[in-house]
Amino acid sequence: MNIRSVIRGVGAYLPERVLSNDELSKTVDTSDEWIRQRTGIARRHIAAANETTTDLACSAALRALEHAGISVDEIDLVILATTTPDNTFPATATRVQARLGITAGPAFDIQAVCTGFIYALTQADNMIRLGQAKCALVIGAEIYSRILDWEDRGTCVLFGDGAGAVVLKAENGNGAEAGRGVLSTTLGADGRYYDSLYVDGGPATTGTAGFVRMQGKEVFKHAVERMSSLVAGLLEDQGLTTDDLNWLVPHQANVRIINKVGEKLNVAPEKVIISVEEHANTSAATIPLAMNHAVERQLFKPGDLLGLTAMGGGFTWGAALIRW
């Protein structure tokens, strides 16, 4: 009997404060039309001054647990993907664990920027398959508003704050591709592109958090190629094609990248989940936010095949195939 990691619940949280394109255009040289045309973003959410990454993560996690119908007593693994931890250490995941009242198993952060959720999902799936965990809380949570240069039009219009979470539970499967759960994942990185998307600060360099810096054209080119080829490779490994894919759930960086990835994979636009308009790029939180967007609209049906894919600073990349 094969053990498979099945997504039992999805949850999301976006801070109450909404920053529209029009409002942003009052402080930086931009416009609603400029932002929409180039990114598809209409608004982003900004964490309140007293909100932390833990707050966002816990709110999303509680909603995922409620959706799953699972109590905190069943959770024995917490993995938080974030670029914006509350403190340099300990891991913010430990604070989330304590606040939720989880006392079993490990809790740790993963830092792979926009690919963070795929990295975290992969780690949780591997631990479940090995019998090291039975029920995992996998969270992506970010407060990018605190590492943005709000005078840099090339970055400040792109990002927002938010969190998304899934509950993964071990279930017995027959090994057939039709079985529910995570079918396969793939991860990678190439540090030669470190300076193409990075934050210009840190404890061991400047002693400050720093700000996001990005070479937009370089990131766009690599993101489209990498994100599409990852999904194609996973499908091929499973003996499947893009015709078998019911939904593409890409990292929500901007709509132009998302559309290009869909085109390269020859996936019909109506099968591509897009939620970036509502929350902008929330880095490690975008994929679970997009999944929650789809779940709220009852788009995913039992047996649907989902392709998740992302690329982030580092460069890091990853993808997953999931049977809903």
For each residue, the residues with C-beta under 8 A, 3 or more apart:
1: 172 173 174
2: 172 173 174 175 179
3: 128 129 131 170 171 172 173
4: 129 170 171 172 173 179 180 181 182
5: 124 125 128 129 136 168 169 170 171 181 182
6: 168 169 170 171 180 181 182
7: 10 166 167 168 181 182 322 324
8: 68 69 70 167 168 169
9: 64 65 66 67 68 69 70 166 167
10: 7 64 67 164 165 166 167 288 291 292 295
11: 60 61 62 63 64 65 66 67 164 165 166 288 292
12: 60 63 162 163 164 165 288 289 292 293
13: 56 59 60 63 162 163 164
14: 45 161 162 163 278 279 289
15: 45 46 47 48 51 56 161 162
16: 45 48
17: 45 46 47 48
18: 43 44 45 46
19: 23 24 43 44 45 46 160
20: 23 24 32 42 43
21: 24 25 30 31 32 35 36 41 42 43 157
22: 25 26 32
23: 19 20 26 27
24: 19 20 21 27 28 30 35 156 157
25: 21 22 28 29 30 31 32
26: 22 23
27: 23 24 150
28: 24 25 150 151 152 153 156 157
29: 25 153
30: 21 24 25 34 35 153 157
31: 21 25 34 35
32: 20 21 22 25 35 36 42
33: 36 37
34: 30 31 37 38
35: 21 24 30 31 32 38 39 41 42 157
36: 21 32 33 39 40 41 42
37: 33 34
38: 34 35 254 256
39: 35 36 157 158 254 255 256 276 280
40: 36 254 255 256 258 274 276 277
41: 21 35 36 44 157 158 254 255 276 277 280 281
42: 20 21 32 35 36 277 278
43: 18 19 20 21 160 277 278 279 280
44: 18 19 41 159 160 161 279 280
45: 14 15 16 17 18 19 160 161 162 279
46: 15 17 18 19 145 160 161
47: 15 17 51 52 55 56 143 145 146 161
48: 15 16 17 51
49:
50:
51: 15 47 48 55 56 143
52: 47 55 56 86 143
53: 56 57 80 82 84 85 86 92 141 142 143 163
54: 57 58 86 92 95 96 99
55: 47 51 52 58 59
56: 13 15 47 51 52 53 59 60 141 142 143 161 162 163 285
57: 53 54 60 61 80 82 92 96 139 141 163 165
58: 54 55 61 62 96 99 100
59: 13 55 56 62 63 163
60: 11 12 13 56 57 63 64 139 141 163 164 165 285 288
61: 11 57 58 64 65 96 100 137 139 165
62: 11 58 59 65 66 100
63: 11 12 13 59 60 66 67 165
64: 9 10 11 60 61 67 68 137 165 166 167
65: 9 11 61 62 68 70 71 72 75 137 167
66: 9 11 62 63 69
67: 9 10 11 63 64 167 295
68: 8 9 64 65 167 169
69: 8 9 66
70: 8 9 65 74 75 135 167 169
71: 65 74
72: 65 75 100 101 102
73:
74: 70 71 134 135 169
75: 65 70 72 78 100 102 104 105 135 136 137 167
76: 102 104 105 133 134 135 136
77: 105 106 107 124 127 128 132 133 135 136 137
78: 75 93 96 97 100 102 105 106 107 108 136 137 139
79: 93 107 108 109 110 120 123 124 136 137 138 139
80: 53 57 91 92 93 96 107 108 109 110 120 139 140 141
81: 109 110 111 112 116 117 119 120 138 139 140 141 284
82: 53 57 85 92 109 110 111 116 140 141 142 284
83: 111 113 116 142 144 147 199 283 284
84: 53 141 142 143 144 146 147
85: 53 82 88 91 92 109
86: 52 53 54 92 95
87: 90 92
88: 85 203
89:
90: 87 94 95
91: 80 85 94 95 107 108 109
92: 53 54 57 80 82 85 86 87 95 96 109 141
93: 78 79 80 96 97 107 108 109 139
94: 90 91 97 98 107 108
95: 54 86 90 91 92 98 99
96: 54 57 58 61 78 80 92 93 99 100 107 137 139
97: 78 93 94 100 102 103 107
98: 94 95 101 102
99: 54 58 95 96
100: 58 61 62 72 75 78 96 97 137
101: 72 98
102: 72 75 76 78 97 98 105 107 137
103: 97
104: 75 76
105: 75 76 77 78 102 133
106: 77 78
107: 77 78 79 80 91 93 94 96 97 102
108: 78 79 80 91 93 94
109: 79 80 81 82 85 91 92 93
110: 79 80 81 82 116 119 120 123
111: 81 82 83 116
112: 81 115 116 118 119 189 284 312 314 316 318
113: 83 116 197 283 284 312 313 314 316
114: 251 253 281 283 284 286 310 311 312 313 316
115: 112 118 119 187 251 284 310 311 312 314 316 317 318
116: 81 82 83 110 111 112 113 119 120 140 283 284 312
117: 81 120 121 138 140 164 284 285 286 287 288 310
118: 112 115 121 122 185 187 287 308 309 310 318 319 320
119: 81 110 112 115 116 122 123 187 316 318
120: 79 80 81 110 116 117 123 124 138 139 140 284
121: 117 118 124 125 138 166 168 182 185 308 320
122: 118 119 125 126 185 187 318 320
123: 79 110 119 120 126 127
124: 5 77 79 120 121 127 128 133 136 138 168
125: 5 121 122 128 129 168 182 185 320
126: 122 123 129 130
127: 77 123 124 130 132 133 136
128: 3 5 77 124 125 131 132 133 134 136 168 169 170
129: 3 4 5 125 126
130: 126 127
131: 3 128
132: 77 127 128
133: 76 77 105 124 127 128 136 170
134: 74 76 128 169 170
135: 70 74 75 76 77 167 168 169 170
136: 5 75 76 77 78 79 124 127 128 133 167 168 169
137: 61 64 65 75 77 78 79 96 100 102 165 166 167 168
138: 79 81 117 120 121 124 165 166 167 168 288
139: 57 60 61 78 79 80 81 93 96 120 163 164 165 288
140: 80 81 82 116 117 120 163 164 165 282 283 284 285 286 287 288 289
141: 53 56 57 60 80 81 82 84 92 162 163 164 284 285
142: 53 56 82 83 84 161 162 163 282 283 284 285
143: 47 51 52 53 56 84 146 161
144: 83 84 147 148 159 160 161 212 281 282 283
145: 46 47 148 159 160 161
146: 47 84 143 209
147: 83 84 144 199 209 210 211 212
148: 144 145 152 155 156 159 211 212
149: 152 155 156 211 212
150: 27 28 156
151: 28 156
152: 28 148 149 155 156 211 212
153: 28 29 30 156 157
154: 157 158 214 216
155: 148 149 152 158 159 211 212 213 214
156: 24 28 148 149 150 151 152 153 159
157: 21 24 28 30 35 39 41 153 154 280
158: 39 41 154 155 253 254 280 281
159: 44 144 145 148 155 156 212 280 281 282 283
160: 19 43 44 45 46 144 145 279 280 281 282
161: 14 15 44 45 46 47 56 142 143 144 145 282
162: 12 13 14 15 45 56 141 142 279 282 285 289
163: 12 13 14 53 56 57 59 60 139 140 141 142 282 285 288 289
164: 10 11 12 13 60 117 139 140 141 282 285 286 287 288 289 290 291 292
165: 10 11 12 57 60 61 63 64 137 138 139 140 288
166: 7 9 10 11 64 121 137 138 288 291
167: 7 8 9 10 64 65 67 68 70 75 135 136 137 138
168: 5 6 7 8 121 124 125 128 135 136 137 138 182
169: 5 6 8 68 70 74 128 134 135 136
170: 3 4 5 6 128 133 134 135
171: 3 4 5 6 180 181
172: 1 2 3 4
173: 1 2 3 4 176 179 180 181
174: 1 2 179
175: 2 179
176: 173 179
177: 183 238 239 240 323
178: 303 323
179: 2 4 173 174 175 176 323
180: 4 6 171 173 302 303 323 324
181: 4 5 6 7 171 173 322 323
182: 4 5 6 7 121 125 168 185 320 321 322
183: 177 234 238 321 322 323
184: 234 237 238 320 321
185: 118 121 122 125 182 234 318 319 320 321
186: 230 233 234 318 319 320
187: 115 118 119 122 316 317 318
188: 316 317 318
189: 112 314 315 316 317
190: 193 314 315
191: 194 314 315
192:
193: 190 196 197 218 222 314 315
194: 191 198 313 314
195: 198 215
196: 193 214 215 218 219 222 313 315
197: 113 193 212 213 214 215 219 312 313 314 315
198: 194 195 212 213 313
199: 83 147 202 209 210 211 212 213 313
200: 206 210 211 213
201: 205 206 207 208 209 210 211
202: 199 205 206 208 209 210
203: 88 207
204:
205: 201 202
206: 200 201 202 210
207: 201 203
208: 201 202
209: 146 147 199 201 202
210: 147 199 200 201 202 206
211: 147 148 149 152 155 199 200 201
212: 144 147 148 149 152 155 159 197 198 199
213: 155 197 198 199 200
214: 154 155 196 197 219
215: 195 196 197 218 219
216: 154 219 220
217: 220 221
218: 193 196 215 221 222
219: 196 197 214 215 216 222 223 311
220: 216 217 223 224 256 257
221: 217 218 224 225
222: 193 196 218 219 225 226 311 315
223: 219 220 226 227 251 253 257 261 311
224: 220 221 227 228 257 260 261 264
225: 221 222 228 229 264
226: 222 223 229 230 311 315 317
227: 223 224 230 231 250 251 257 261 309 310 311 317 319
228: 224 225 231 232 260 261 264 265 309
229: 225 226 232 233
230: 186 226 227 233 234 309 317 318 319
231: 227 228 234 235 242 245 248 261 265 307 309 319 321
232: 228 229 235 236 242 265
233: 186 229 230 236 237 319
234: 183 184 185 186 230 231 237 238 307 319 320 321
235: 231 232 238 240 241 242 244 245 307 321
236: 232 233 239 240 241
237: 184 233 234
238: 177 183 184 234 235 321
239: 177 236
240: 177 235 236 244 245 305 321
241: 235 236 244 245
242: 231 232 235 245 265 266 267
243:
244: 235 240 241 305
245: 231 235 240 241 242 248 265 267 271 305 306 307
246: 271 300 301 304 305 306 324
247: 271 272 273 294 299 300 304 305 306 307
248: 231 245 261 262 265 267 271 272 273 306 307 309
249: 273 287 290 291 294 306 307 308 309
250: 227 257 258 261 262 272 273 287 290 308 309 310
251: 114 115 223 227 257 286 287 309 310 311 312
252: 258 274 275 276 279 280 281 282 286 287 289 290
253: 114 158 223 257 258 276 281 286
254: 38 39 40 41 158 257 258 276 281
255: 39 40 41 258 259 274 276 277
256: 38 39 40 220 259 260
257: 220 223 224 227 250 251 253 254 260 261
258: 40 250 252 253 254 255 261 262 272 274 276
259: 255 256 262 263 269 272
260: 224 228 256 257 263 264
261: 223 224 227 228 231 248 250 257 258 264 265 272 309
262: 248 250 258 259 265 267 268 269 271 272
263: 259 260 266
264: 224 225 228 260 261
265: 228 231 232 242 245 248 261 262 307
266: 242 263
267: 242 245 248 262 271 272
268: 262 271 272
269: 259 262 272
270:
271: 245 246 247 248 262 267 268
272: 247 248 250 258 259 261 262 267 268 269
273: 247 248 249 250 290 291 293 294 299
274: 40 252 255 258 277 290
275: 252 278 279 286 289 290 293
276: 39 40 41 252 253 254 255 258 279 280 281 286
277: 40 41 42 43 255 274
278: 14 42 43 275 293
279: 14 43 44 45 160 162 252 275 276 282 286 289
280: 39 41 43 44 157 158 159 160 252 276
281: 41 114 144 158 159 160 252 253 254 276 286
282: 140 142 144 159 160 161 162 163 164 252 279 285 286 289
283: 83 113 114 116 140 142 144 159 286 312
284: 81 82 83 112 113 114 115 116 117 120 140 141 142 312
285: 56 60 117 140 141 142 162 163 164 282 288 289
286: 114 117 140 164 251 252 253 275 276 279 281 282 283 289 290 310
287: 117 118 140 164 249 250 251 252 290 291 308 310
288: 10 11 12 60 117 138 139 140 163 164 165 166 285 291 292
289: 12 14 140 162 163 164 252 275 279 282 285 286 292 293
290: 164 249 250 252 273 274 275 286 287 293 294
291: 10 164 166 249 273 287 288 294 295 300 306
292: 10 11 12 164 288 289 295 296
293: 12 273 275 278 289 290 296 297
294: 247 249 273 290 291 297 299 300
295: 10 67 291 292 298 299 300
296: 292 293
297: 293 294
298: 295
299: 247 273 294 295
300: 246 247 291 294 295 304 306 324
301: 246 304 324
302: 180 324
303: 178 180 323 324
304: 246 247 300 301 323 324
305: 240 244 245 246 247 321 322 323 324
306: 245 246 247 248 249 291 300 320 321 322 323 324
307: 231 234 235 245 247 248 249 265 319 320 321
308: 118 121 249 250 287 319 320 321 322
309: 118 227 228 230 231 248 249 250 251 261 317 318 319 320
310: 114 115 117 118 227 250 251 286 287 317 318 319
311: 114 115 219 222 223 226 227 251 315 316 317
312: 112 113 114 115 116 197 251 283 284 315 316 317
313: 113 114 194 196 197 198 199 316
314: 112 113 115 189 190 191 193 194 197
315: 189 190 191 193 196 197 222 226 311 312
316: 112 113 114 115 119 187 188 189 311 312 313
317: 115 187 188 189 226 227 230 309 310 311 312
318: 112 115 118 119 122 185 186 187 188 230 309 310
319: 118 185 186 227 230 231 233 234 307 308 309 310
320: 118 121 122 125 182 184 185 186 234 306 307 308 309
321: 182 183 184 185 231 234 235 238 240 305 306 307 308
322: 7 181 182 183 305 306 308
323: 177 178 179 180 181 183 303 304 305 306
324: 7 180 246 300 301 302 303 304 305 306
